[in-house]
Amino acid sequence: MNSKDQLVAAIDIGTTKIVAIVGRSDGNGGIEILGLSNTPSTGVKRGVVLNIEETVKAIRTTVDDLEERTGLVLTDVFVGIAGRHIKSKMARGYISRDSHESEIDISDIRRLTADMYKLPIDVGEEIIHVIPQTYIVDNESGINNPVGICGKRLEANFHIVIGQISSARNTERCINKAGMNLMSLVLEPLASSEAVLTDEEKEAGVVLVDIGGGTTDVAIYYDNVIRHTAVIPFGGNMVTADIREGCSILQKQAEDLKVKFGYAIGDIAPENKVVSIPGIAGREPKEISFKNLAYIIQSRMEEILDAVNFEIQNSGFAEKLTAGVVITGGGAMLKNLPQLVKYKTAMDVRIGHPNVHLTGKGKDEINQPMYATSVGLILKGLDYLEENKTFARFGEKKKEPVAQQPQYQQTPYSQHQQQPLHTPPPVKEEPVQVEQEEPFYDERPQGGRSFGDKLRGIWDKIIEATDEKLDDAPSK
């Protein structure tokens, strides 16, 4: 199949929203998004599925909307995974080849990578990704691509991503219950990196910080190689919760305040501006100062950035990140956040938009930090299909999706119910018999031809005949 004709579907299961997206390659290294839909997420907390039924319902809602827009039926999908259970480590593996003379090919690399999935890990965990960093052939190090090189011993340094089995299985179960098949799980920081980072930034050294609703994802690149990944269990929802508690308002009001009037730095926020919040159940409205709101936001954002700084220092590449920090995700749209990140990390900062590979008509609408992970999942899906020489399945196009849905729901119901127990038409015919009795009662005073009147007339004649016989009898 031509790579330009290959379609890829992905689902981003986040804490605040669930996004379903379909795209394809444009043949020139970019992707064209054919459709995107999102719905509020329920059942997910800090990137982990806690309520399967609610999550399945939300997935089905956004997938139905996407299928109606695109006319496609999603079958095979790629799904992002995150959560505080995600961890990473470094490992080295090697294989011995049969001959020094033969060239190393892709099958040798795949065999070495497959062996790394057998590494011993803790009970209840599984290896999600095995990412090669650099190769070593017969003690010659620093090789990025060993294909075509002759050698007997092939070694490699790997970045291993590990997650809990239960979390991965719950995510897969949600996809299956929604009527789809999970092709592969993709670590969300890797997907976001694919969407917003340039090759120059990955070579120079860069930190990606994806601030979502429930988690903040960190990915560090240097020399075009992933060096460190982490998932911090704090995100934009923590900021909203602080505003709710600090201002004594509702959750929805707190979220609206953060998005519309929030600032990441309290000293920059306007001093004389206030926003009025309607009171609950007729109570007097509350006035909240922009500056007080900004100080609440800044306090929590500094805590999140301290955790990011810890991961940067822990990676061992803090002094090599020439390209600085790229922030993306829904939390990146907070006013003055780049200034706060630059102050806390002492690095250059920019906001990452997923426009590095986007082409086509809808790229302006999708070119928002909140869709970085979704676009990255499409890119990772295309890489997966090309590497494994396979394709993603899609159902036939729906001609009348709205009209077919009631028919689909009625068919199993009619088959399930016993026909003799549910026959409305005969029940409706019974009043017809009652209506035929009305002329019977109406004719009694008019014609006197009813059965009762005839019976009474016969009885009278019998009595008269009896009387006549009694009168004719002789007296003794």
C-alpha positions in Angstrom: 0.0 0.0 0.0 1.3 3.5 -0.8 2.3 5.4 2.3 0.2 8.3 1.2 -2.9 6.2 1.1 -2.3 4.7 4.6 -4.7 6.0 7.2 -3.9 6.0 10.9 -6.3 6.5 13.8 -5.3 7.4 17.3 -7.0 8.1 20.7 -5.5 10.3 23.3 -7.0 9.3 26.7 -6.3 12.3 28.9 -7.4 13.4 32.4 -9.5 16.3 31.1 -10.4 15.3 27.5 -10.4 12.3 25.2 -9.3 13.1 21.6 -10.0 10.8 18.6 -8.0 11.7 15.4 -7.5 10.3 11.9 -4.7 11.3 9.6 -2.4 10.1 6.8 1.0 10.8 5.4 1.2 13.4 2.6 4.2 11.6 1.0 6.7 14.4 1.9 7.3 13.8 5.5 4.2 15.6 6.8 0.8 14.4 7.8 -2.7 15.5 6.8 -5.4 15.4 9.5 -8.7 14.2 8.1 -10.7 14.6 11.2 -10.5 15.3 14.9 -13.1 15.2 17.8 -12.8 15.6 21.5 -15.1 15.2 24.5 -14.6 15.8 28.3 -12.9 12.9 30.0 -14.6 11.0 32.8 -13.1 8.1 34.7 -9.5 9.1 34.3 -7.3 10.6 37.0 -3.7 11.6 36.6 -3.4 9.7 33.4 -4.7 6.4 34.8 -8.1 4.8 34.0 -10.0 4.4 37.3 -13.6 3.9 35.9 -13.7 1.7 32.9 -17.4 2.2 32.1 -17.2 6.0 32.2 -14.1 6.0 30.1 -15.6 3.6 27.5 -18.7 5.9 27.3 -16.5 9.0 26.7 -14.4 7.1 24.1 -17.5 5.9 22.3 -18.9 9.5 22.3 -15.9 11.1 20.6 -15.3 8.2 18.2 -19.0 8.3 17.1 -18.6 12.0 16.4 -15.4 11.4 14.4 -16.9 8.6 12.4 -19.9 10.7 11.5 -17.6 13.6 10.3 -15.2 11.4 8.3 -17.4 8.6 7.2 -14.8 6.1 8.4 -15.3 3.3 11.0 -12.3 3.1 13.4 -11.0 -0.5 13.8 -7.3 -0.4 14.7 -6.1 2.5 16.8 -3.0 3.7 18.5 -3.4 4.9 22.1 -1.2 7.1 24.4 -0.2 6.0 27.9 1.0 8.1 30.8 0.7 8.1 34.6 2.8 8.2 37.7 3.5 4.5 37.3 5.7 5.2 34.2 9.5 5.0 34.8 12.5 4.6 32.7 16.0 3.2 33.0 19.2 2.6 30.9 20.3 -0.9 29.8 22.9 -2.4 27.5 22.5 -5.6 25.5 24.5 -7.5 23.0 24.3 -10.4 20.5 27.0 -12.5 18.9 26.7 -13.1 15.2 27.9 -16.1 13.2 30.6 -14.4 11.1 32.9 -11.4 10.9 32.5 -11.2 7.2 28.7 -10.8 6.9 27.1 -7.4 7.1 24.8 -6.4 9.9 21.2 -6.1 8.7 17.9 -5.0 10.2 17.1 -8.5 11.4 20.1 -8.4 13.7 18.9 -5.1 15.2 15.4 -6.5 15.7 16.8 -9.6 17.4 18.9 -7.5 19.8 15.9 -5.3 20.5 13.6 -8.3 21.1 16.1 -9.6 23.7 15.8 -6.4 25.7 12.1 -7.1 26.3 13.2 -10.1 28.4 15.0 -8.0 31.0 14.1 -8.8 34.6 11.7 -6.2 36.1 9.5 -6.0 39.1 6.4 -8.1 39.6 3.3 -6.4 38.0 5.3 -4.4 35.5 6.0 -4.7 31.8 8.3 -3.1 29.3 6.4 -0.7 27.0 9.2 0.7 24.9 12.8 -0.4 24.1 14.5 2.6 22.3 18.1 2.1 21.0 20.4 5.0 21.6 23.9 4.2 20.3 25.4 1.0 18.9 28.8 -0.7 19.4 30.2 -3.1 16.9 33.3 -5.0 18.0 34.2 -2.4 20.6 33.7 0.5 18.1 31.3 2.9 19.9 29.3 5.9 18.8 27.5 4.2 15.9 24.0 5.5 15.2 23.1 3.0 12.4 25.1 -0.2 12.2 23.3 -1.6 9.1 25.9 -2.6 6.5 28.8 -2.7 8.9 30.7 -6.0 9.3 31.3 -7.4 12.7 30.6 -10.3 15.0 29.5 -8.7 18.3 26.7 -6.2 18.2 26.0 -4.1 21.3 23.6 -1.2 22.0 22.6 1.2 24.8 18.9 1.2 25.3 16.3 3.5 26.9 13.8 1.2 28.6 10.3 2.5 29.4 8.4 0.5 32.1 4.8 0.7 33.2 2.3 -1.3 35.3 0.6 -4.2 33.6 -2.8 -3.4 35.2 -2.8 0.2 33.8 -1.9 -1.0 30.3 -4.5 -3.7 30.4 -7.2 -1.4 31.7 -6.5 1.0 28.8 -6.7 -1.9 26.3 -9.9 -3.1 27.9 -11.5 0.3 27.4 -10.5 0.3 23.7 -11.9 -3.2 23.2 -15.2 -2.5 25.0 -15.6 0.6 22.7 -15.5 -1.8 19.7 -11.9 -1.2 18.5 -8.6 -3.0 18.5 -5.4 -1.7 20.2 -2.5 -1.8 17.8 0.1 -0.3 20.1 0.6 1.8 23.2 2.7 4.9 22.8 4.3 6.8 25.7 2.8 10.3 25.5 6.0 12.3 26.0 7.5 10.5 23.0 4.4 11.3 20.9 4.4 15.0 21.9 8.1 15.2 21.1 7.5 13.9 17.7 4.9 16.5 17.0 6.6 19.7 18.3 10.3 19.3 18.3 12.6 19.9 15.3 15.6 17.8 14.4 17.9 20.7 15.2 16.5 20.9 18.7 16.9 17.2 19.3 20.5 17.3 18.1 21.5 20.4 20.2 19.7 19.1 23.4 16.2 20.0 24.5 13.7 19.4 27.2 10.1 18.8 26.3 7.6 19.7 29.0 4.0 18.7 28.2 1.7 20.1 30.9 -1.6 18.2 30.7 -4.6 18.2 33.0 -3.5 15.3 35.3 0.2 14.9 34.6 3.2 16.8 33.3 5.4 14.7 30.9 9.1 15.3 30.5 11.3 14.1 27.6 15.0 15.0 27.2 16.8 14.7 23.9 20.5 15.1 23.1 22.4 14.2 19.9 19.1 13.1 18.3 18.6 10.4 20.9 16.1 10.2 23.7 18.0 10.4 27.0 15.4 10.6 29.7 11.6 10.4 30.1 9.4 11.0 33.2 5.8 11.5 34.1 5.1 13.9 37.0 1.7 13.4 38.7 0.8 17.1 38.7 -0.9 19.1 36.0 -3.4 21.9 35.3 -6.1 20.3 37.4 -4.1 20.9 40.5 -4.0 24.6 39.6 -7.8 24.6 39.1 -8.3 22.8 42.5 -6.1 25.5 44.2 -8.2 28.3 42.7 -11.4 26.6 43.8 -10.2 26.2 47.4 -8.6 29.6 47.6 -11.5 31.5 46.2 -14.3 29.3 47.5 -16.0 28.9 44.1 -17.2 26.0 42.0 -14.9 23.8 39.9 -16.2 25.1 36.6 -15.9 28.7 37.7 -12.3 28.0 38.8 -11.4 26.5 35.4 -12.9 29.5 33.6 -11.0 31.9 35.7 -7.7 30.1 35.0 -8.2 30.0 31.3 -9.6 33.5 30.7 -8.0 35.6 33.4 -5.1 33.6 34.8 -1.5 34.7 34.9 1.5 32.6 35.7 3.4 35.4 37.5 1.7 37.4 40.2 3.8 40.5 39.9 2.8 41.0 36.2 -0.9 40.6 36.7 -3.0 43.9 36.7 -3.5 45.3 40.2 -6.7 47.2 39.7 -8.7 44.6 37.8 -11.2 42.3 39.4 -13.6 39.7 38.1 -17.1 39.1 39.5 -18.2 35.5 40.1 -22.0 34.9 40.4 -23.1 33.7 43.9 -24.4 30.2 44.5 -28.2 29.9 44.8 -28.9 33.6 44.7 -26.1 34.7 47.1 -24.2 37.9 46.5 -21.5 37.7 43.8 -17.8 37.4 44.7 -15.1 39.8 43.4 -11.7 38.2 42.8 -8.6 40.2 42.1 -6.5 39.4 39.1 -3.3 39.6 41.2 -4.6 37.3 43.9 -5.6 34.8 41.3 -2.2 35.0 39.7 -0.4 34.3 43.0 -2.4 31.2 43.5 -1.5 30.0 40.0 2.1 30.9 40.4 2.5 28.9 43.6 1.3 25.7 42.1 3.2 26.2 38.8 6.4 26.7 40.6 5.9 23.4 42.4 5.4 21.6 39.0 8.5 23.3 37.6 10.6 22.3 40.6 9.7 18.7 39.8 10.7 19.3 36.2 14.0 20.7 37.3 14.6 17.6 39.4 14.1 15.4 36.4 16.5 17.6 34.3 19.2 17.3 36.9 18.5 13.6 37.4 19.0 12.9 33.6 22.7 14.0 33.7 22.3 16.2 30.7 21.4 19.5 32.4 24.6 21.2 31.1 24.1 20.0 27.5 20.7 21.3 26.7 21.6 24.1 24.2 18.1 24.4 22.8 16.5 25.0 26.2 12.9 24.1 27.0 9.8 23.6 24.9 6.5 23.7 26.7 3.3 22.3 25.2 0.0 20.8 26.2 -3.1 22.6 27.4 -1.3 24.1 30.4 1.2 25.9 28.1 -1.5 28.4 27.0 -1.4 30.0 30.5 -0.4 33.7 30.2 3.3 34.5 31.0 4.2 30.9 31.6 7.3 31.0 29.3 8.7 33.8 31.5 8.1 31.8 34.6 9.7 28.7 33.1 12.8 30.7 32.0 13.1 32.1 35.5 13.0 28.7 37.1 15.2 26.8 34.7 17.5 29.5 33.5 17.0 28.2 29.9 15.5 29.5 26.7 11.8 28.7 26.4 9.3 28.5 23.5 5.8 27.2 23.3 5.5 24.1 21.1 2.8 23.9 18.5 2.3 20.7 16.5 2.9 22.5 13.2 6.3 20.9 12.4 4.7 18.1 10.3 1.1 19.4 9.8 -0.2 20.0 6.2 -3.6 20.2 4.6 -6.7 22.4 5.2 -7.3 21.9 8.9 -3.8 22.5 10.1 -4.6 26.0 11.5 -7.5 24.6 13.6 -5.4 21.7 15.0 -2.2 23.8 15.5 -2.7 24.2 19.2 -0.5 23.0 22.1 -3.4 20.9 23.5 -3.4 18.7 20.5 0.4 18.0 20.5 0.0 14.4 21.9 -2.8 13.6 19.4 -0.8 14.6 16.4 2.3 12.8 17.7 0.3 9.6 18.0 -0.5 9.8 14.3 3.2 10.2 13.5 4.2 7.4 15.8 1.5 5.2 14.2 2.9 5.8 10.8 6.4 4.9 11.9 5.0 1.7 13.5 3.2 0.6 10.4 6.2 1.3 8.1 8.6 -0.5 10.5 6.4 -3.6 10.8 5.3 -3.6 7.1 1.6 -3.7 8.1 -1.4 -1.5 7.8 -4.3 -0.3 10.0 -7.8 -1.6 9.3 -10.8 0.7 8.9 -14.4 -0.3 8.4 -16.6 0.6 5.4 -17.9 4.1 5.1 -21.2 4.9 6.7 -23.7 6.1 4.2 -26.4 7.1 6.6 -25.0 6.9 10.1 -27.9 8.7 11.8 -30.6 6.7 10.1 -29.0 3.3 10.7 -28.5 3.7 14.4 -32.1 3.2 15.5 -32.5 0.2 13.2 -29.4 -1.4 14.8 -30.8 -0.8 18.3 -34.3 -2.1 17.5 -33.2 -5.4 15.8 -31.7 -7.1 18.8 -34.5 -5.9 21.0 -37.2 -7.4 18.8 -35.3 -10.7 18.6 -34.9 -10.8 22.4 -38.6 -10.3 23.1 -41.1 -13.2 22.6 -43.5 -12.2 19.9 -46.7 -13.6 21.6 -45.8 -11.6 24.8 -45.6 -8.3 22.9 -48.4 -7.8 20.3 -49.8 -4.3 20.5 -52.1 -4.6 17.5 -54.5 -7.2 19.0 -54.8 -5.1 22.2 -55.9 -2.1 20.2 -58.7 -4.1 18.5 -60.5 -4.9 21.8 -62.3 -1.5 22.1 -63.9 -2.2 18.8 -66.0 -4.9 20.4 -67.0 -2.6 23.2 -68.2 0.0 20.7 -70.5 -2.5 19.0 -72.5 -2.9 22.3 -73.6 0.7 22.4 -76.3 0.3 19.7 -77.6 -2.7 21.6 -78.4 -0.6 24.6 -79.5 2.4 22.5 -82.1 0.2 20.6 -83.9 -1.0 23.7 -86.1 2.0 24.3 -86.5 2.6 20.6 -87.4 -0.7 18.8 -88.1 -3.2 21.7 -86.5 -5.9 19.6 -83.9 -6.9 22.1 -83.5 -10.5 23.2 -84.8 -9.6 26.7 -88.0 -8.1 25.3 -88.6 -11.2 23.2 -88.0 -13.4 26.2 -90.4 -11.4 28.2 -93.1 -11.6 25.5 -92.8 -15.4 25.3 -93.1 -15.6 29.1 -96.2 -13.5 29.1 -97.9 -15.7 26.5 -97.1 -18.8 28.6 -98.7 -17.3 31.6 -101.8 -16.3 29.7 -102.2 -19.8 28.3 -101.8 -21.3 31.8 -104.5 -18.9 33.1 -106.9 -20.0 30.3 -106.5 -23.7 31.1 -107.1 -23.0 34.8 -110.3 -21.1 34.0 -111.6 -24.0 31.8 -111.0 -26.7 34.3 -114.3 -28.0 36.1 -114.7 -27.3 39.7 -115.1 -30.3 42.2 
